[in-house]
Amino acid sequence: MTEHEIKIAFKEYDSLEELNTADKNLCAEAVKALATSHSPYSKFRVGVALQLQSGKILYGSNQENVAYPSGLCAERVALFNWGANHLDDPIVSMAVTAHTDEFELLKPVTSCGACLQVMAECEKMQESPLRMLLYCINGPVWEINGIQSLMPFMFSEERLVQLPL
């Protein structure tokens, strides 16, 4: 028997004010994305802003549907937009934030497993780790470099490769 231990690393900032200007701006863009959330059932809005290498910002927000499996998380909305339209422009950073009027959020919201798996695929597609800012409005910000820190056992199978046409 072999025992293994997994450790994750991330930076925690007490507030937005501790960030550099570019990161503050990206978090503010994620807050803007909250306005396009369609979340009448959960009343839990999530907004994402992707900063691309070119300087372009892409947005995503959660889109719910009364048939619950038909909705989509904000992260995947933004990342699928990137994959479909901007694959040649790598993602430099992404900011994720959330808000609800139902209760106060005291810490950043983390992405679901499905979104983390999509992020892992995006890292593979652009051949570099994703830098994430998980932003709690009026609270802390977590900076995470690479999805491996959030999902150490993500599905990855190198023998599953795209075959040439």
VOBA-1610 file (N, C-alpha, C; in pm, whole numbers, padded with zeros to 5 digits, always signed):
BEGIN
Met+00084-00118+00000Met+00000+00000+00000Met+00089+00124+00000Thr+00048+00222-00079Thr+00117+00350-00083Thr+00018+00458-00044Glu+00057+00542+00047Glu-00028+00653+00088Glu+00019+00779+00017His-00076+00853-00040His-00047+00977-00111His-00114+01093-00040Glu-00059+01210-00057Glu-00118+01331-00002Glu-00123+01436-00112Ile-00234+01505-00120Ile-00251+01610-00219Ile-00261+01743-00147Lys-00186+01841-00194Lys-00193+01976-00138Lys-00229+02071-00250Ile-00306+02173-00216Ile-00338+02275-00314Ile-00280+02408-00269Ala-00256+02492-00365Ala-00203+02624-00334Ala-00292+02730-00397Phe-00321+02833-00319Phe-00392+02949-00372Phe-00360+03068-00284Lys-00379+03186-00341Lys-00358+03309-00266Lys-00495+03362-00225Glu-00503+03415-00105Glu-00626+03477-00060Glu-00599+03624-00028Tyr-00677+03710-00089Tyr-00671+03854-00063Tyr-00793+03889+00019Asp-00775+03974+00119Asp-00887+04010+00207Asp-00997+04087+00134Ser-00957+04162+00032Ser-01056+04239-00042Ser-01002+04271-00182Leu-01091+04323-00262Leu-01057+04365-00398Leu-00945+04469-00397Glu-00939+04549-00294Glu-00841+04658-00287Glu-00696+04609-00286Glu-00673+04485-00251Glu-00538+04429-00249Glu-00488+04387-00387Leu-00577+04383-00484Leu-00541+04337-00618Leu-00479+04450-00700Asn-00406+04410-00805Asn-00356+04512-00898Asn-00474+04562-00983Thr-00450+04668-01056Thr-00558+04734-01132Thr-00622+04640-01234Ala-00542+04562-01306Ala-00597+04472-01408Ala-00690+04368-01345Asp-00650+04313-01231Asp-00734+04213-01164Asp-00860+04276-01105Lys-00849+04395-01051Lys-00968+04467-01001Lys-01067+04488-01114Asn-01014+04531-01229Asn-01101+04556-01344Asn-01169+04428-01392Leu-01095+04317-01393Leu-01154+04191-01439Leu-01265+04146-01343Cys-01244+04163-01214Cys-01349+04130-01116Cys-01471+04219-01137Ala-01448+04346-01167Ala-01560+04438-01195Ala-01636+04394-01320Glu-01565+04342-01419Glu-01631+04292-01540Glu-01715+04169-01508Ala-01668+04084-01418Ala-01747+03968-01377Ala-01875+04012-01308Val-01867+04119-01229Val-01987+04173-01163Val-02085+04222-01270Lys-02035+04287-01376Lys-02122+04332-01485Lys-02197+04214-01548Ala-02129+04100-01559Ala-02190+03982-01621Ala-02309+03931-01541Leu-02314+03961-01412Leu-02428+03918-01330Leu-02561+03968-01385Ala-02558+04083-01450Ala-02681+04145-01502Ala-02749+04060-01608Thr-02674+03973-01675Thr-02735+03892-01781Thr-02773+03751-01734Ser-02757+03725-01604Ser-02794+03595-01549Ser-02945+03574-01562His-02982+03455-01604His-03124+03415-01605His-03138+03309-01496Ser-03174+03353-01376Ser-03178+03263-01261Ser-03306+03282-01178Pro-03422+03269-01243Pro-03548+03292-01171Pro-03581+03184-01068Tyr-03517+03067-01078Tyr-03551+02956-00990Tyr-03462+02955-00866Ser-03332+02963-00885Ser-03240+02963-00771Ser-03220+03102-00712Lys-03242+03204-00793Lys-03214+03343-00754Lys-03066+03361-00714Phe-02982+03277-00769Phe-02838+03277-00742Phe-02767+03310-00873Arg-02724+03435-00885Arg-02662+03482-01009Arg-02511+03460-01005Val-02457+03414-01117Val-02313+03394-01131Val-02267+03467-01257Gly-02156+03538-01245Gly-02100+03610-01359Gly-01953+03576-01376Val-01911+03570-01502Val-01772+03537-01536Val-01722+03636-01640Ala-01596+03674-01626Ala-01528+03754-01727Ala-01396+03686-01760Leu-01374+03661-01889Leu-01248+03603-01937Leu-01165+03713-02000Gln-01042+03727-01956Gln-00948+03822-02017Gln-00862+03744-02116Leu-00872+03779-02244Leu-00794+03711-02346Leu-00662+03784-02367Gln-00567+03713-02426Gln-00435+03770-02449Gln-00441+03899-02530Ser-00536+03909-02622Ser-00551+04028-02706Ser-00604+04149-02628Gly-00654+04125-02507Gly-00717+04231-02429Gly-00869+04222-02431Lys-00924+04145-02524Lys-01069+04128-02534Lys-01122+04059-02408Ile-01241+04098-02366Ile-01306+04035-02252Ile-01432+03965-02300Leu-01447+03839-02260Leu-01566+03761-02289Leu-01643+03742-02160Tyr-01775+03735-02171Tyr-01861+03727-02054Tyr-01941+03598-02055Gly-01981+03557-01937Gly-02071+03445-01921Gly-02154+03466-01796Ser-02276+03416-01798Ser-02362+03419-01679Ser-02445+03292-01680Asn-02488+03252-01561Asn-02566+03128-01555Asn-02701+03148-01621Gln-02744+03044-01689Gln-02869+03046-01765Gln-02953+02926-01721Glu-03051+02951-01636Glu-03135+02844-01585Glu-03252+02817-01679Asn-03312+02701-01661Asn-03428+02661-01738Asn-03517+02582-01645Val-03647+02592-01663Val-03739+02520-01576Val-03712+02369-01582Ala-03664+02318-01693Ala-03617+02180-01701Ala-03470+02185-01659Tyr-03443+02171-01529Tyr-03314+02200-01470Tyr-03190+02150-01545Pro-03189+02031-01598Pro-03065+01991-01667Pro-03036+02072-01794Ser-03133+02149-01838Ser-03116+02225-01962Ser-03042+02357-01943Gly-03019+02396-01820Gly-02948+02522-01793Gly-02798+02504-01811Leu-02725+02614-01793Leu-02580+02608-01808Leu-02515+02708-01712Cys-02405+02666-01653Cys-02331+02751-01560Cys-02260+02864-01635Ala-02234+02971-01563Ala-02169+03089-01621Ala-02031+03056-01679Glu-01955+02974-01608Glu-01821+02940-01654Glu-01825+02873-01790Arg-01915+02776-01807Arg-01923+02705-01935Arg-01977+02794-02046Val-02069+02885-02013Val-02118+02980-02114Val-01999+03058-02171Ala-01915+03112-02082Ala-01800+03192-02125Ala-01695+03107-02197Leu-01665+02990-02142Leu-01559+02906-02200Leu-01600+02847-02335Phe-01726+02809-02350Phe-01770+02758-02480Phe-01771+02868-02585Asn-01802+02990-02544Asn-01792+03105-02636Asn-01647+03119-02682Trp-01553+03112-02587Trp-01412+03122-02622Trp-01373+03011-02720Gly-01409+02887-02688Gly-01371+02774-02773Gly-01430+02782-02913Ala-01552+02835-02922Ala-01619+02843-03051Ala-01575+02962-03135Asn-01529+03070-03070Asn-01506+03194-03143Asn-01369+03258-03128His-01290+03215-03029His-01165+03286-03000His-01050+03191-02966Leu-01052+03072-03018Leu-00954+02970-02982Leu-00810+03013-03006Asp-00789+03103-03100Asp-00653+03149-03131Asp-00608+03264-03039Asp-00689+03299-02940Asp-00660+03409-02848Asp-00666+03353-02705Pro-00552+03309-02651Pro-00552+03239-02522Pro-00613+03319-02408Ile-00668+03246-02313Ile-00724+03306-02191Ile-00608+03337-02097Val-00599+03460-02053Val-00496+03501-01957Val-00547+03480-01814Ser-00667+03527-01787Ser-00729+03515-01653Ser-00879+03508-01668Met-00941+03452-01567Met-01087+03454-01560Met-01128+03490-01418Ala-01231+03572-01408Ala-01286+03610-01278Ala-01428+03555-01269Val-01460+03500-01152Val-01591+03443-01127Val-01646+03508-01000Thr-01771+03551-01006Thr-01835+03607-00888Thr-01981+03562-00884Ala-02044+03581-00770Ala-02183+03541-00754Ala-02253+03639-00660His-02387+03639-00669His-02467+03724-00582His-02608+03665-00571Thr-02665+03678-00454Thr-02805+03645-00433Thr-02862+03744-00332Asp-02988+03776-00347Asp-03057+03861-00251Asp-03110+03779-00133Glu-03099+03647-00143Glu-03156+03557-00043Glu-03071+03546+00084Phe-02939+03564+00071Phe-02848+03557+00186Phe-02717+03622+00148Glu-02631+03647+00247Glu-02502+03712+00222Glu-02395+03607+00194Leu-02323+03625+00085Leu-02209+03538+00054Leu-02089+03591+00131Leu-02021+03503+00204Leu-01910+03543+00288Leu-01774+03500+00235Lys-01777+03413+00135Lys-01652+03366+00074Lys-01677+03343-00075Pro-01571+03334-00153Pro-01589+03311-00297Pro-01662+03180-00325Val-01734+03179-00435Val-01804+03059-00480Val-01712+02985-00575Thr-01698+02856-00555Thr-01615+02775-00644Thr-01701+02715-00755Ser-01636+02679-00862Ser-01704+02622-00978Ser-01740+02477-00952Cys-01846+02431-01019Cys-01888+02292-01006Cys-01790+02199-01080Gly-01801+02073-01056Gly-01712+01975-01117Gly-01719+01974-01269Ala-01839+01989-01325Ala-01853+01991-01471Ala-01777+02109-01530Cys-01789+02225-01465Cys-01717+02344-01514Cys-01567+02326-01500Leu-01523+02268-01389Leu-01379+02244-01371Leu-01325+02152-01479Gln-01403+02051-01517Gln-01358+01960-01622Gln-01346+02033-01756Val-01441+02124-01784Val-01433+02204-01906Val-01309+02295-01900Met-01283+02354-01783Met-01164+02438-01768Met-01037+02356-01794Ala-01035+02233-01747Ala-00919+02146-01770Ala-00898+02124-01920Glu-01008+02105-01992Glu-00999+02087-02138Glu-00950+02215-02205Cys-00995+02330-02156Cys-00950+02457-02213Cys-00801+02477-02188Glu-00753+02439-02070Glu-00610+02445-02044Glu-00533+02360-02144Lys-00586+02244-02171Lys-00522+02153-02267Lys-00523+02215-02407Met-00636+02275-02444Met-00649+02334-02577Met-00552+02450-02597Gln-00533+02531-02493Gln-00445+02647-02509Gln-00302+02619-02461Glu-00283+02498-02409Glu-00151+02452-02364Glu-00089+02540-02257Ser-00175+02594-02169Ser-00126+02670-02053Ser-00236+02672-01947Pro-00195+02684-01821Pro-00293+02684-01711Pro-00382+02807-01712Leu-00502+02789-01662Leu-00594+02901-01644Leu-00567+02965-01509Arg-00565+03095-01508Arg-00552+03170-01383Arg-00691+03220-01347Met-00738+03184-01229Met-00873+03218-01186Met-00871+03313-01068Leu-00965+03407-01069Leu-00992+03493-00955Leu-01134+03463-00911Leu-01150+03403-00795Leu-01282+03377-00740Leu-01310+03492-00643Tyr-01408+03573-00678Tyr-01431+03701-00611Tyr-01561+03701-00533Cys-01552+03723-00404Cys-01670+03741-00320Cys-01693+03891-00307Ile-01802+03939-00361Ile-01831+04083-00356Ile-01833+04127-00209Asn-01757+04232-00180Asn-01740+04283-00042Asn-01674+04180+00050Gly-01593+04092-00009Gly-01525+03990+00071Gly-01393+03952+00008Pro-01344+03834+00041Pro-01213+03792-00008Pro-01212+03755-00157Val-01091+03749-00210Val-01067+03704-00347Val-00964+03593-00339Trp-00992+03482-00407Trp-00896+03372-00413Trp-00835+03370-00552Glu-00704+03363-00559Glu-00632+03351-00686Glu-00578+03209-00698Ile-00616+03143-00804Ile-00579+03003-00827Ile-00513+02993-00963Asn-00400+02930-00968Asn-00328+02912-01095Asn-00332+02765-01135Gly-00416+02735-01229Gly-00427+02599-01281Gly-00540+02521-01214Ile-00615+02452-01294Ile-00731+02377-01248Ile-00690+02259-01161Gln-00569+02211-01177Gln-00519+02100-01097Gln-00534+02131-00947Ser-00522+02258-00909Ser-00538+02294-00768Ser-00681+02277-00718Leu-00777+02285-00807Leu-00917+02270-00767Leu-00971+02129-00793Met-00911+02061-00886Met-00962+01929-00925Met-00844+01836-00954Pro-00777+01789-00850Pro-00656+01711-00870Pro-00678+01577-00944Phe-00799+01525-00940Phe-00826+01400-01010Phe-00916+01420-01132Met-00895+01533-01202Met-00975+01558-01321Met-00953+01446-01422Phe-01054+01421-01503Phe-01042+01316-01605Phe-00946+01363-01713Ser-00848+01281-01739Ser-00753+01311-01846Ser-00703+01179-01899Glu-00713+01161-02026Glu-00665+01039-02091Glu-00593+01079-02218Glu-00463+01076-02214Glu-00382+01121-02326Glu-00400+01036-02452Arg-00445+00912-02436Arg-00465+00828-02555Arg-00591+00863-02630Leu-00678+00943-02568Leu-00796+00993-02639Leu-00758+01122-02706Val-00720+01112-02830Val-00678+01229-02905Val-00764+01244-03027Gln-00770+01366-03077Gln-00847+01391-03198Gln-00770+01332-03315Leu-00838+01252-03393Leu-00776+01192-03510Leu-00777+01291-03625Pro-00674+01290-03708Pro-00673+01379-03824Pro-00787+01344-03919Leu-00839+01446-03988Leu-00949+01422-04084Leu-00898+01356-04209
//
